[in-house]
Amino acid sequence: MIHSSAPSAAVEPASTTPVADPWRSHPARIVRIAEEIAGVRSYDLVLGDAAARAAYRFVPGQFNMLYLPGVGEAAISISSSAATPDLLTHTVRAVGNVTDALALAKVGDPVLIRGPFGTPWPVDRLADRDVVVVGGGLGLASQRALIDSLARQATACRSATVIHGAKRPADLLFQPEHVAWRAAGIDVKCIVDTGDTGWTGPVGLVTDLLDAMPLDPQRITLLCCGPDRMMTAVAEKALERLIPVEEVYLSLERNMSCAVAHCGLCQFGPLFVCRDGPVFRHDTIAQFLAVPQL
Ligand SMILES: Cc1cc2nc3c(=O)[nH]c(=O)nc-3n(C[C@H](O)[C@H](O)[C@H](O)COP(=O)(O)OP(=O)(O)OC[C@H]3O[C@@H](n4cnc5c(N)ncnc54)[C@H](O)[C@@H]3O)c2cc1C
């Protein structure tokens, strides 16, 4: 069962600490590459410097800036366990300059890391809550460390549900791990836009699964990451179901450059996604989410 007050044996910080020098990139090497689904790979990275490796800590939901020399930098969520920060996994879809170059990388190749940056999922507020994690597509990557924490009971909650939506069954992320998550007491529900001959699960939207769930509005904390349209729909559904606005968290993705609120590329209304996010309480960003293209 998920509900437990047993402390985790693993080292896992509940709050973030500022990066000593946010401009400094630390050399790392790729030690493993795993193809998750078509076009999406996970890269396990190990920092080269022993002191930097020993000092590195992150909280689920935070991200690193990955720098490929001569190519550029991209913001990528840390998708491995926060209990083992000496190995940092990043799950990446090849969509542009840096991520396409990363898709050509091999085990042993160098990558430089700045980070960790950003606000995490509110792991210190989940005790005794019914936690509902909603991940659309690759959004689940930013939630994998959180789900790991729930599965290890490091975040002792009352119950945990993961709702994962994807376009097709072959696009469902981390499927081999769903078995372990279920074994740990997490209710994992998947839904696809379009099924295929082997698919016996539901077809539709993640909001359909929320509709079908009994939700106790006083106990739910909802943590959502995915395309903006999906997050808006999920947040509206949550409010319809009388879940208090302060219990709905969304993780935003915006093009990002400096990661330290200087360049303004990720400005979102008066906020900077790199510094004030990526994880926001819904009521702090609802009015800006409603503005197209912001
Ligand atoms: C907090 C955070 C966490 C993230 N986590 C992940 C993650 O875990 N995994 C992951 O795969 N991605 C993640 N991303 C997204 C990733 O940072 C972006 O996809 C990033 O742009 C990839 O860098 P790139 O150089 O490969 O692509 P880019 O070259 O920047 O291109 C990215 C996309 O933007 C388009 N684009 C680029 N420049 C322009 C332009 N001038 N005008 C219009 N469109 C343009 C491209 O066509 C492409 O579709 C995250 C982003 C944030 C902010």
The ligand as a Gaussian input file, in Angstrom:
#p B3LYP/6-31G(d) Opt

LIG

0 1
 C       11.276000      22.844000     -17.899000
 C       11.371000      22.086000     -19.210000
 C       11.514000      20.728000     -19.194000
 C       11.605000      20.023000     -20.400000
 N       11.762000      18.678000     -20.346000
 C       11.891000      17.999000     -21.497000
 C       12.091000      16.587000     -21.449000
 O       12.131000      15.965000     -20.392000
 N       12.239000      15.947000     -22.635000
 C       12.186000      16.610000     -23.852000
 O       12.352000      15.961000     -24.888000
 N       11.976000      17.944000     -23.906000
 C       11.837000      18.653000     -22.778000
 N       11.650000      19.996000     -22.814000
 C       11.535000      20.654000     -24.138000
 C       12.894000      21.002000     -24.726000
 O       13.594000      21.892000     -23.876000
 C       12.640000      21.703000     -26.078000
 O       12.016000      20.805000     -26.959000
 C       13.924000      22.246000     -26.665000
 O       13.590000      23.295000     -27.523000
 C       14.694000      21.225000     -27.412000
 O       15.872000      21.855000     -27.888000
 P       16.375000      21.639000     -29.362000
 O       17.564000      22.521000     -29.531000
 O       16.533000      20.191000     -29.664000
 O       15.152000      22.113000     -30.233000
 P       14.944000      23.511000     -30.928000
 O       15.904000      23.655000     -32.055000
 O       14.905000      24.559000     -29.898000
 O       13.486000      23.271000     -31.538000
 C       12.386000      22.879000     -30.688000
 C       11.069000      23.098000     -31.417000
 O       10.846000      24.469000     -31.564000
 C       10.711000      24.758000     -32.927000
 N       11.429000      26.002000     -33.097000
 C       12.728000      26.208000     -32.873000
 N       13.034000      27.487000     -33.115000
 C       11.887000      28.081000     -33.534000
 C       11.543000      29.383000     -33.938000
 N       12.454000      30.372000     -34.000000
 N       10.257000      29.642000     -34.262000
 C        9.341000      28.676000     -34.197000
 N        9.600000      27.401000     -33.827000
 C       10.857000      27.117000     -33.503000
 C       11.340000      23.622000     -33.661000
 O       10.771000      23.460000     -34.943000
 C       10.980000      22.480000     -32.774000
 O        9.664000      22.061000     -33.000000
 C       11.538000      20.719000     -21.640000
 C       11.377000      22.103000     -21.649000
 C       11.292000      22.790000     -20.441000
 C       11.127000      24.267000     -20.478000

